[in-house]
Amino acid sequence: MAKNSRIEWTTHTFNPWWGCVKVSPACKHCYAEAWAKRVGSRVWGVKAERRFFGDKHWAEPIKWNLAAAELGERPRVFCASMADVFEDRRDLDDARARLWELIVATPNLDWLLLTKRPEFVSKMVPWTNDWPPNIWLGTTVEDQKWAEERLPHLAEIPAAVRFISAEPLLGPLNISHWLSEHIDWVITGGESGPKARPSSPSWFLELLNQCMASEVAFHFKQWGDWAPGQGLNLAKARASRADDGTVMLRVGKKAAGRILDGAEWDGLPTARSS
């Protein structure tokens, strides 16, 4: 859990538990798994136990909610950065039920639920058509294959905001037929970490163009560890070519930055229920 999160597209993070199982190529170099191992928590894998938290942990969003009411703000809460709320395990059911109650009890917070398992959502929530207006539901789509598999499930959910995280973006992505009617927000970015894979600049630009054409909010989070080489004079940097032929340099996340097509893109969606 983190108040004032360092993740660019959220305000706070909240984890009802730690731990998960890898399910697709985006998971290959999972930052959450690496972080958990770094602090001594072996919570990844089918057989691993998940790490749960006590009442003090669960009370924090209540405090955020009260502060938001006083300030007249709507903080965004990313849930969960160290897990997947919709992982299909029965030992998570009690914590999930507690999470649903917490979301309803904190109407001044917008809860961002990001999953790689949208096919389980309808089976695991207590709502059908009347979802709480403070839930933003998203799914990860790292390439076209996973977009076609996951977006039909996401499109069926009547959340106030439906969004995708195309991060790390691992291939070209055409989602123009899903935008506007089904998708309200697109987050994208490259991969960071010691084994990061470079993303083609053309993939990001094509997503940006699709969002602009459909008037859908677009957020470019980062280049990741690899950045386009044009204009950079780093003789010792490791070089590679992206799929579109662009020379990419491994310069590190901080140096690579988050400028795309000459600008920072920090788009935010408008809730459907507003």
C-alpha atoms as a printed R data frame, in Angstrom:
    type eleno elety resid chain resno       x       y       z
1   ATOM     1    CA   MET     A     1   0.000   0.000   0.000
2   ATOM     2    CA   ALA     A     2   1.241   3.479  -0.767
3   ATOM     3    CA   LYS     A     3  -0.263   6.865  -0.132
4   ATOM     4    CA   ASN     A     4   0.804   9.310  -2.838
5   ATOM     5    CA   SER     A     5   1.899   6.571  -5.229
6   ATOM     6    CA   ARG     A     6   4.818   7.053  -7.623
7   ATOM     7    CA   ILE     A     7   2.750   5.478 -10.413
8   ATOM     8    CA   GLU     A     8   1.903   8.348 -12.743
9   ATOM     9    CA   TRP     A     9  -1.725   7.460 -13.416
10  ATOM    10    CA   THR     A    10  -2.909   6.886  -9.855
11  ATOM    11    CA   THR     A    11  -2.976   8.743  -6.540
12  ATOM    12    CA   HIS     A    12  -2.635   5.861  -4.070
13  ATOM    13    CA   THR     A    13  -2.182   2.093  -4.243
14  ATOM    14    CA   PHE     A    14  -3.909  -0.499  -2.087
15  ATOM    15    CA   ASN     A    15  -3.228  -4.228  -1.988
16  ATOM    16    CA   PRO     A    16  -5.757  -6.565  -0.361
17  ATOM    17    CA   TRP     A    17  -3.046  -9.235  -0.550
18  ATOM    18    CA   TRP     A    18   0.283  -9.980  -2.248
19  ATOM    19    CA   GLY     A    19   0.912 -12.744  -4.765
20  ATOM    20    CA   CYS     A    20  -0.144 -13.989  -8.176
21  ATOM    21    CA   VAL     A    21   0.540 -16.438 -11.046
22  ATOM    22    CA   LYS     A    22   1.945 -15.497 -14.449
23  ATOM    23    CA   VAL     A    23  -0.603 -15.927 -17.239
24  ATOM    24    CA   SER     A    24   0.695 -14.163 -20.394
25  ATOM    25    CA   PRO     A    25   3.828 -12.610 -21.978
26  ATOM    26    CA   ALA     A    26   3.341  -9.302 -20.139
27  ATOM    27    CA   CYS     A    27   3.999 -11.210 -16.907
28  ATOM    28    CA   LYS     A    28   7.424 -12.522 -17.989
29  ATOM    29    CA   HIS     A    29   9.468  -9.926 -16.103
30  ATOM    30    CA   CYS     A    30   6.890  -9.065 -13.425
31  ATOM    31    CA   TYR     A    31   8.042  -6.148 -11.273
32  ATOM    32    CA   ALA     A    32   5.722  -7.194  -8.448
33  ATOM    33    CA   GLU     A    33   7.186 -10.681  -8.256
34  ATOM    34    CA   ALA     A    34  10.715  -9.256  -8.226
35  ATOM    35    CA   TRP     A    35   9.815  -6.780  -5.484
36  ATOM    36    CA   ALA     A    36   8.153  -9.443  -3.348
37  ATOM    37    CA   LYS     A    37  11.241 -11.663  -3.585
38  ATOM    38    CA   ARG     A    38  13.468  -8.707  -2.738
39  ATOM    39    CA   VAL     A    39  11.665  -8.205   0.562
40  ATOM    40    CA   GLY     A    40  11.520 -11.908   1.352
41  ATOM    41    CA   SER     A    41   7.925 -12.744   0.364
42  ATOM    42    CA   ARG     A    42   7.657 -15.957  -1.671
43  ATOM    43    CA   VAL     A    43   4.101 -15.431  -2.857
44  ATOM    44    CA   TRP     A    44   4.254 -16.166  -6.593
45  ATOM    45    CA   GLY     A    45   3.022 -19.348  -8.206
46  ATOM    46    CA   VAL     A    46   0.086 -21.740  -8.013
47  ATOM    47    CA   LYS     A    47   1.234 -23.453  -4.829
48  ATOM    48    CA   ALA     A    48   2.552 -20.390  -2.994
49  ATOM    49    CA   GLU     A    49   0.484 -18.903  -0.196
50  ATOM    50    CA   ARG     A    50  -0.654 -15.314  -0.557
51  ATOM    51    CA   ARG     A    51   0.320 -12.632   1.941
52  ATOM    52    CA   PHE     A    52  -2.629 -11.035   3.757
53  ATOM    53    CA   PHE     A    53  -2.856  -7.919   5.937
54  ATOM    54    CA   GLY     A    54  -4.526  -6.791   9.145
55  ATOM    55    CA   ASP     A    55  -7.140  -4.247  10.123
56  ATOM    56    CA   LYS     A    56  -4.712  -1.304  10.259
57  ATOM    57    CA   HIS     A    57  -3.869  -1.834   6.606
58  ATOM    58    CA   TRP     A    58  -7.537  -2.024   5.621
59  ATOM    59    CA   ALA     A    59  -8.340   1.162   7.550
60  ATOM    60    CA   GLU     A    60  -6.097   3.379   5.403
61  ATOM    61    CA   PRO     A    61  -8.544   3.854   2.488
62  ATOM    62    CA   ILE     A    62 -11.182   4.949   5.007
63  ATOM    63    CA   LYS     A    63  -8.817   7.760   6.012
64  ATOM    64    CA   TRP     A    64  -8.198   8.658   2.377
65  ATOM    65    CA   ASN     A    65 -11.944   8.777   1.794
66  ATOM    66    CA   LEU     A    66 -12.528  11.161   4.711
67  ATOM    67    CA   ALA     A    67  -9.691  13.426   3.590
68  ATOM    68    CA   ALA     A    68 -11.053  13.460   0.036
69  ATOM    69    CA   ALA     A    69 -14.489  14.501   1.290
70  ATOM    70    CA   GLU     A    70 -12.978  17.391   3.237
71  ATOM    71    CA   LEU     A    71 -10.881  18.564   0.300
72  ATOM    72    CA   GLY     A    72 -13.513  18.007  -2.369
73  ATOM    73    CA   GLU     A    73 -11.166  15.759  -4.356
74  ATOM    74    CA   ARG     A    74 -11.448  12.327  -5.970
75  ATOM    75    CA   PRO     A    75  -8.207  10.390  -5.480
76  ATOM    76    CA   ARG     A    76  -7.619   7.373  -7.704
77  ATOM    77    CA   VAL     A    77  -6.688   4.140  -5.931
78  ATOM    78    CA   PHE     A    78  -4.905   1.445  -7.934
79  ATOM    79    CA   CYS     A    79  -5.931  -1.959  -6.590
80  ATOM    80    CA   ALA     A    80  -3.803  -4.098  -6.650
81  ATOM    81    CA   SER     A    81  -0.217  -3.423  -7.695
82  ATOM    82    CA   MET     A    82   1.094  -6.623  -6.085
83  ATOM    83    CA   ALA     A    83  -1.690  -9.030  -7.044
84  ATOM    84    CA   ASP     A    84  -4.662  -9.622  -9.336
85  ATOM    85    CA   VAL     A    85  -8.000  -9.102  -7.598
86  ATOM    86    CA   PHE     A    86  -9.623 -11.645  -9.927
87  ATOM    87    CA   GLU     A    87  -7.168 -14.516  -9.519
88  ATOM    88    CA   ASP     A    88  -9.267 -17.676  -9.366
89  ATOM    89    CA   ARG     A    89  -8.451 -18.985  -5.870
90  ATOM    90    CA   ARG     A    90 -10.967 -19.750  -3.148
91  ATOM    91    CA   ASP     A    91  -8.577 -18.708  -0.361
92  ATOM    92    CA   LEU     A    92  -8.932 -15.146  -1.688
93  ATOM    93    CA   ASP     A    93 -12.723 -15.027  -1.489
94  ATOM    94    CA   ASP     A    94 -12.927 -13.570   2.020
95  ATOM    95    CA   ALA     A    95 -10.477 -10.777   1.207
96  ATOM    96    CA   ARG     A    96 -12.347 -10.095  -2.045
97  ATOM    97    CA   ALA     A    97 -15.650  -9.789  -0.178
98  ATOM    98    CA   ARG     A    98 -14.016  -7.394   2.264
99  ATOM    99    CA   LEU     A    99 -12.689  -5.364  -0.679
100 ATOM   100    CA   TRP     A   100 -16.150  -4.987  -2.222
101 ATOM   101    CA   GLU     A   101 -17.455  -3.690   1.115
102 ATOM   102    CA   LEU     A   102 -14.531  -1.269   1.370
103 ATOM   103    CA   ILE     A   103 -15.137   0.116  -2.117
104 ATOM   104    CA   VAL     A   104 -18.802   0.800  -1.330
105 ATOM   105    CA   ALA     A   105 -17.800   2.414   1.990
106 ATOM   106    CA   THR     A   106 -15.388   4.852   0.255
107 ATOM   107    CA   PRO     A   107 -17.498   6.687  -2.353
108 ATOM   108    CA   ASN     A   108 -15.031   9.594  -2.563
109 ATOM   109    CA   LEU     A   109 -12.321   7.319  -3.987
110 ATOM   110    CA   ASP     A   110 -12.201   6.010  -7.546
111 ATOM   111    CA   TRP     A   111 -10.989   2.412  -7.396
112 ATOM   112    CA   LEU     A   112  -8.913   1.253 -10.386
113 ATOM   113    CA   LEU     A   113  -9.125  -2.546 -10.693
114 ATOM   114    CA   LEU     A   114  -6.669  -3.811 -13.313
115 ATOM   115    CA   THR     A   115  -6.752  -7.504 -14.197
116 ATOM   116    CA   LYS     A   116  -5.361 -10.011 -16.666
117 ATOM   117    CA   ARG     A   117  -8.364 -12.226 -15.914
118 ATOM   118    CA   PRO     A   118 -11.458 -10.277 -17.058
119 ATOM   119    CA   GLU     A   119 -13.267 -13.542 -17.805
120 ATOM   120    CA   PHE     A   120 -13.698 -14.070 -14.047
121 ATOM   121    CA   VAL     A   121 -14.966 -10.611 -13.123
122 ATOM   122    CA   SER     A   122 -18.707 -11.224 -13.388
123 ATOM   123    CA   LYS     A   123 -18.430 -14.404 -11.319
124 ATOM   124    CA   MET     A   124 -16.518 -12.725  -8.484
125 ATOM   125    CA   VAL     A   125 -18.337  -9.437  -7.874
126 ATOM   126    CA   PRO     A   126 -21.661  -9.061  -6.030
127 ATOM   127    CA   TRP     A   127 -23.086  -6.709  -8.678
128 ATOM   128    CA   THR     A   128 -24.716  -7.366 -12.029
129 ATOM   129    CA   ASN     A   129 -25.931  -4.233 -13.825
130 ATOM   130    CA   ASP     A   130 -25.805  -1.795 -10.905
131 ATOM   131    CA   TRP     A   131 -22.074  -1.409 -10.275
132 ATOM   132    CA   PRO     A   132 -20.766   1.176  -7.774
133 ATOM   133    CA   PRO     A   133 -19.989   4.385  -9.674
134 ATOM   134    CA   ASN     A   134 -16.484   4.590  -8.169
135 ATOM   135    CA   ILE     A   135 -15.078   1.479  -9.884
136 ATOM   136    CA   TRP     A   136 -12.855   1.812 -12.944
137 ATOM   137    CA   LEU     A   137 -12.227  -1.613 -14.459
138 ATOM   138    CA   GLY     A   138  -9.248  -2.313 -16.682
139 ATOM   139    CA   THR     A   139  -7.447  -5.179 -18.357
140 ATOM   140    CA   THR     A   140  -3.926  -5.649 -19.667
141 ATOM   141    CA   VAL     A   141  -3.533  -5.998 -23.439
142 ATOM   142    CA   GLU     A   142   0.137  -6.286 -24.344
143 ATOM   143    CA   ASP     A   143  -0.452  -7.220 -28.002
144 ATOM   144    CA   GLN     A   144  -3.222  -7.960 -30.488
145 ATOM   145    CA   LYS     A   145  -3.696 -11.565 -29.407
146 ATOM   146    CA   TRP     A   146  -4.463 -10.616 -25.819
147 ATOM   147    CA   ALA     A   147  -6.601  -7.670 -26.858
148 ATOM   148    CA   GLU     A   148  -8.860  -9.980 -28.853
149 ATOM   149    CA   GLU     A   149  -9.032 -12.440 -25.976
150 ATOM   150    CA   ARG     A   150  -9.624 -10.030 -23.087
151 ATOM   151    CA   LEU     A   151 -11.516  -7.035 -24.470
152 ATOM   152    CA   PRO     A   152 -14.777  -8.905 -25.217
153 ATOM   153    CA   HIS     A   153 -14.996  -9.751 -21.504
154 ATOM   154    CA   LEU     A   154 -14.187  -6.185 -20.421
155 ATOM   155    CA   ALA     A   155 -16.761  -4.727 -22.791
156 ATOM   156    CA   GLU     A   156 -19.550  -6.651 -21.050
157 ATOM   157    CA   ILE     A   157 -18.919  -5.071 -17.634
158 ATOM   158    CA   PRO     A   158 -20.968  -1.926 -16.813
159 ATOM   159    CA   ALA     A   159 -18.198  -0.155 -14.915
160 ATOM   160    CA   ALA     A   160 -18.203   3.654 -14.783
161 ATOM   161    CA   VAL     A   161 -14.854   3.617 -16.619
162 ATOM   162    CA   ARG     A   162 -13.389   0.810 -18.682
163 ATOM   163    CA   PHE     A   163  -9.701   1.063 -19.486
164 ATOM   164    CA   ILE     A   164  -6.768  -0.888 -20.842
165 ATOM   165    CA   SER     A   165  -3.145  -1.036 -19.798
166 ATOM   166    CA   ALA     A   166  -1.001  -1.736 -22.844
167 ATOM   167    CA   GLU     A   167   2.123  -1.927 -20.710
168 ATOM   168    CA   PRO     A   168   4.513  -3.352 -21.462
169 ATOM   169    CA   LEU     A   169   3.450  -2.964 -25.081
170 ATOM   170    CA   LEU     A   170   4.923  -5.989 -26.852
171 ATOM   171    CA   GLY     A   171   3.453  -5.653 -30.331
172 ATOM   172    CA   PRO     A   172   1.340  -3.495 -32.636
173 ATOM   173    CA   LEU     A   173  -2.197  -2.971 -31.378
174 ATOM   174    CA   ASN     A   174  -5.297  -2.023 -33.323
175 ATOM   175    CA   ILE     A   175  -8.186  -1.444 -30.911
176 ATOM   176    CA   SER     A   176 -10.004   1.214 -32.916
177 ATOM   177    CA   HIS     A   177 -13.225  -0.857 -33.062
178 ATOM   178    CA   TRP     A   178 -13.270  -1.053 -29.231
179 ATOM   179    CA   LEU     A   179 -12.612   2.600 -28.519
180 ATOM   180    CA   SER     A   180 -15.225   5.202 -27.556
181 ATOM   181    CA   GLU     A   181 -18.110   2.741 -27.220
182 ATOM   182    CA   HIS     A   182 -16.324   0.244 -24.963
183 ATOM   183    CA   ILE     A   183 -13.000   1.758 -23.832
184 ATOM   184    CA   ASP     A   184 -12.709   5.105 -22.044
185 ATOM   185    CA   TRP     A   185  -8.983   5.266 -21.311
186 ATOM   186    CA   VAL     A   186  -5.764   3.834 -22.747
187 ATOM   187    CA   ILE     A   187  -2.594   3.596 -20.666
188 ATOM   188    CA   THR     A   188   0.536   2.446 -22.440
189 ATOM   189    CA   GLY     A   189   4.282   2.312 -21.963
190 ATOM   190    CA   GLY     A   190   7.460   0.344 -22.390
191 ATOM   191    CA   GLU     A   191   9.096  -2.162 -20.076
192 ATOM   192    CA   SER     A   192  11.664  -1.361 -17.415
193 ATOM   193    CA   GLY     A   193  14.012  -3.582 -15.462
194 ATOM   194    CA   PRO     A   194  17.177  -5.586 -16.160
195 ATOM   195    CA   LYS     A   195  15.538  -7.789 -18.823
196 ATOM   196    CA   ALA     A   196  13.300  -5.149 -20.401
197 ATOM   197    CA   ARG     A   197  12.174  -5.679 -23.995
198 ATOM   198    CA   PRO     A   198  12.177  -2.611 -26.324
199 ATOM   199    CA   SER     A   199   8.880  -1.382 -27.767
200 ATOM   200    CA   SER     A   200   8.603   0.114 -31.242
201 ATOM   201    CA   PRO     A   201   7.848   3.855 -31.215
202 ATOM   202    CA   SER     A   202   5.398   3.273 -34.066
203 ATOM   203    CA   TRP     A   203   3.273   1.065 -31.770
204 ATOM   204    CA   PHE     A   204   2.793   3.929 -29.304
205 ATOM   205    CA   LEU     A   205   2.143   6.495 -32.026
206 ATOM   206    CA   GLU     A   206  -0.468   4.272 -33.651
207 ATOM   207    CA   LEU     A   207  -2.280   3.888 -30.314
208 ATOM   208    CA   LEU     A   208  -2.145   7.640 -29.811
209 ATOM   209    CA   ASN     A   209  -3.646   8.235 -33.256
210 ATOM   210    CA   GLN     A   210  -6.436   5.715 -32.610
211 ATOM   211    CA   CYS     A   211  -7.309   7.412 -29.313
212 ATOM   212    CA   MET     A   212  -7.275  10.876 -30.839
213 ATOM   213    CA   ALA     A   213  -9.547   9.728 -33.675
214 ATOM   214    CA   SER     A   214 -12.042   8.301 -31.173
215 ATOM   215    CA   GLU     A   215 -11.605  11.082 -28.575
216 ATOM   216    CA   VAL     A   216 -10.477   8.592 -25.940
217 ATOM   217    CA   ALA     A   217  -8.165   9.650 -23.100
218 ATOM   218    CA   PHE     A   218  -4.553   8.564 -23.675
219 ATOM   219    CA   HIS     A   219  -1.781   8.209 -21.089
220 ATOM   220    CA   PHE     A   220   1.817   7.467 -22.062
221 ATOM   221    CA   LYS     A   221   3.448   6.289 -18.854
222 ATOM   222    CA   GLN     A   222   7.059   5.749 -19.930
223 ATOM   223    CA   TRP     A   223   9.487   4.543 -22.561
224 ATOM   224    CA   GLY     A   224  10.911   2.123 -20.013
225 ATOM   225    CA   ASP     A   225  14.588   1.215 -20.147
226 ATOM   226    CA   TRP     A   226  14.754   1.667 -23.933
227 ATOM   227    CA   ALA     A   227  14.368   4.994 -25.745
228 ATOM   228    CA   PRO     A   228  14.593   6.032 -29.414
229 ATOM   229    CA   GLY     A   229  18.234   6.682 -30.245
230 ATOM   230    CA   GLN     A   230  17.783   9.760 -32.402
231 ATOM   231    CA   GLY     A   231  19.410  12.793 -30.810
232 ATOM   232    CA   LEU     A   232  21.070  10.817 -28.019
233 ATOM   233    CA   ASN     A   233  24.854  10.758 -27.900
234 ATOM   234    CA   LEU     A   234  25.564   7.813 -25.656
235 ATOM   235    CA   ALA     A   235  28.393   5.839 -27.225
236 ATOM   236    CA   LYS     A   236  28.448   3.252 -24.455
237 ATOM   237    CA   ALA     A   237  24.704   2.616 -24.437
238 ATOM   238    CA   ARG     A   238  23.495  -0.769 -25.575
239 ATOM   239    CA   ALA     A   239  21.715  -0.449 -28.913
240 ATOM   240    CA   SER     A   240  18.971  -2.482 -30.542
241 ATOM   241    CA   ARG     A   241  16.496  -2.012 -33.359
242 ATOM   242    CA   ALA     A   242  12.773  -2.001 -32.743
243 ATOM   243    CA   ASP     A   243  10.461  -3.809 -35.139
244 ATOM   244    CA   ASP     A   244   9.916  -0.640 -37.172
245 ATOM   245    CA   GLY     A   245  13.687  -0.181 -37.614
246 ATOM   246    CA   THR     A   246  14.107   2.619 -35.075
247 ATOM   247    CA   VAL     A   247  17.426   2.500 -33.242
248 ATOM   248    CA   MET     A   248  16.686   2.050 -29.547
249 ATOM   249    CA   LEU     A   249  19.200   2.721 -26.783
250 ATOM   250    CA   ARG     A   250  19.144   1.179 -23.343
251 ATOM   251    CA   VAL     A   251  19.512   4.325 -21.232
252 ATOM   252    CA   GLY     A   252  17.426   3.459 -18.166
253 ATOM   253    CA   LYS     A   253  13.906   4.479 -17.219
254 ATOM   254    CA   LYS     A   254  14.797   7.896 -15.802
255 ATOM   255    CA   ALA     A   255  16.867   9.033 -18.785
256 ATOM   256    CA   ALA     A   256  14.378   7.620 -21.286
257 ATOM   257    CA   GLY     A   257  11.586   9.728 -19.818
258 ATOM   258    CA   ARG     A   258   8.010   9.847 -21.087
259 ATOM   259    CA   ILE     A   259   7.961  12.275 -24.008
260 ATOM   260    CA   LEU     A   260   6.092  10.900 -27.028
261 ATOM   261    CA   ASP     A   261   5.758  12.896 -30.235
262 ATOM   262    CA   GLY     A   262   7.127  15.967 -28.469
263 ATOM   263    CA   ALA     A   263   4.722  15.977 -25.523
264 ATOM   264    CA   GLU     A   264   3.713  14.292 -22.278
265 ATOM   265    CA   TRP     A   265   0.347  12.553 -22.476
266 ATOM   266    CA   ASP     A   266  -1.569  12.479 -19.188
267 ATOM   267    CA   GLY     A   267  -5.128  11.989 -20.369
268 ATOM   268    CA   LEU     A   268  -7.827  11.017 -17.850
269 ATOM   269    CA   PRO     A   269 -11.263   9.595 -18.652
270 ATOM   270    CA   THR     A   270 -14.732  10.839 -17.854
271 ATOM   271    CA   ALA     A   271 -16.890   8.353 -15.972
272 ATOM   272    CA   ARG     A   272 -19.860   7.041 -17.932
273 ATOM   273    CA   SER     A   273 -22.175   7.579 -14.971
274 ATOM   274    CA   SER     A   274 -21.283  11.240 -14.531
